[in-house]
Amino acid sequence: MQAAAEAQALKTRVLAEIAAAPDEAGLEAVRVAVLGKTGSISLLMRGLGAMNPAERQVMGPALNALKDEVAASIAARREAFHEAALDARLASERLDLTLPAAPSRRGAVHPVSQVMEEAAAIFAEMGFVLAEGPDIETDFNNFTALNFPEGHPAREMHDTFFFPPGPDGTRKLLRTHTSPVQVRTMLAQEPPIRIIAMGRTYRCDSDQTHTPMFHQIEGLVIDRETHMGHLKGCLMDFCRAFFEVDDVRVRFRPHYFPFTEPSAEMDIGCDRSGGQIRIGEGEDWLEILGSGMVHANVLRNCGIDPEIWQGFAFGIGIDRLAMLKYGMSDLRDFFAGDPRWIRHYGFSPFFPASLASGLS
């Protein structure tokens, strides 16, 4: 039959054109030429009406099978083009993990973390052990044990974030200083004690030099013979090491803290000329920390006999130390999340703080 011979010849030609199509555009041209409204297979199928019943019974299934085979061949060829394009894209976007790291530094250690590492390295050389405690504290650990009895006016010195009262009517709070870590240590450990505590603290305050969340480091020494001279020597050695100067002038001014007696604020000598603060130079003074001998009431509240044991404590603002040493002018920038700021003030994570190799 002439129609059958034409269909077979068409099949051979179309499959060859599909296989030879150079891209999806060429493949689409073949599809339209064969299966479109005026395509060669479509025209053959329109001719079924002019055939006698016997021819139509043979050619109908044959043309449908041809149409399905051509459509499947086109779909397979199109899928091959898609896979080839994907392979090419994957090859072009491949990352060679054996290549050296890019020279530009993307991550950096925050100045607060850097100062905490520096302080920990210094106090570790003095024999201090790092102690930790939770950010959410009880009123007893944050106030009462530290000689802040109920109704004491010194409680008003701290703008505290309180939680809603519990079933027993007591309220927990976000710690206003790291001193509760000292209380927890004294309650759990027999003297002698020599610890530092570092971490986040919280107060309702926000301006150029205050933020609602800030960082502190506190030290505590409890033994039988420690006195104010030991406290002064410890803090002077810390300032020399931290600010990396051979000598630094200091003075201690009498002050009031509920948890120490006697209490003193420590000033360091500096030069404020030229819009900068240079530690260890000039004739100016700068207040840097609070300190004192642990109050006898605090020792009693923590189960330690003040007739046998005594000691000193001090507290330093870590954020303030960072501002003084590395020249930041606004504390709020510490928490703004600006990547340009951390790129400028950040530190390499590959050079940890060490007294042997240099703190910064």
C-alpha positions, 0 to 999 in steps of 0.5 A: 500500500502506498500510504503504508510505504509513505508512513514508513519512509516518514518515520525513518526520516523524522527519527533521523531529524530528531536525532540530528537536532542540534538544540531545543529550538531545532527539535521544536522545528521538527515537532511542528513540521511533523505533529503541527496542524499542517505537519506531515503526520497530521496530514496523513491522519486527515487522509484516513477519511478518504480511505476505504474501510479496509485501508482505514482499519490498517492505517489508523492504528499504524499512524497513531503508533507512529505519532506516539513513537515520534512524540516519545522520541521528541520528549526523550531528546528534549530531556537529553538537552535538559540534562546536558544543560544541567551538567554544564551548569553544575560543571561551571558552578562547581567549587573546588574545595582543594583551592586555598581559602580566599584571602579576604576575611569574612568572619571576625571575633567581636571585641567583647569576646576578644576582651573576655579572652584577654581578661581570662588569660590574664587572671588565669596566670594569677590562679583564678578559675572561671565560674559560670551562672544563669542569666535568670536569677533569684532575688536572694542570689542577686540582692539579698545574699549580697546585703541588699535586704528587702526595702534597702535603698541600694536596690534602687541603684539597679533598674531591674528587669523582673519576671511576673510573680510565681505561684509563691509570690516571688519574682525572678529577674534578669541578673543585674550583675555577675555577683550572683555567680559569686554567691552560688560559688560560696554556697557550693564550695568551701574556702579558699576560693579564687574565681572570676565570673564573666557574662551578660547582665541586664539593666533598664538603661540605654544611651551612648555608654549604657545598654539594656544588656551588657557584659561584666567580669567579676573576681572573688578571692576568699581565704584567711589572710587576703587584705586590701593590699592584695586587691590593689596589687591584683588590679594594678597587675591586671591593668598593666597586662590588659592595656599592655603598658609597662606602668600605669598610675592608679588611685583608689577612691572611697565608695559605697557598695552594699556587698563590700566594706571598705569599698573603693573605685579605682581610677587609672591615669590617662591622657585625654588630649587630641580627642583620644584616651591614652592609658598610662600617659598624661595627668588625667584620671579615668574611673574604671572599676569598683572593688572592696573587701567582701562584706561580713554579711555577705559571707554569713549569708553564704554560710562562711564564718567572717571570723575565720575567712575574709577576701576581696571582690571587684567588678569591671565592665567588659564593654567599657574595657573594649571601648577604652582599649580599642577606641569605640565611641558608642556602646550601642554600636556593639549590638547594632549588627552592622557587618562593616563595624565588625570588619573594622573592629573585629579580630582574627579567630586564628590568633587567640589571646595569650600573654606569651604571644601578646594579648591583641 
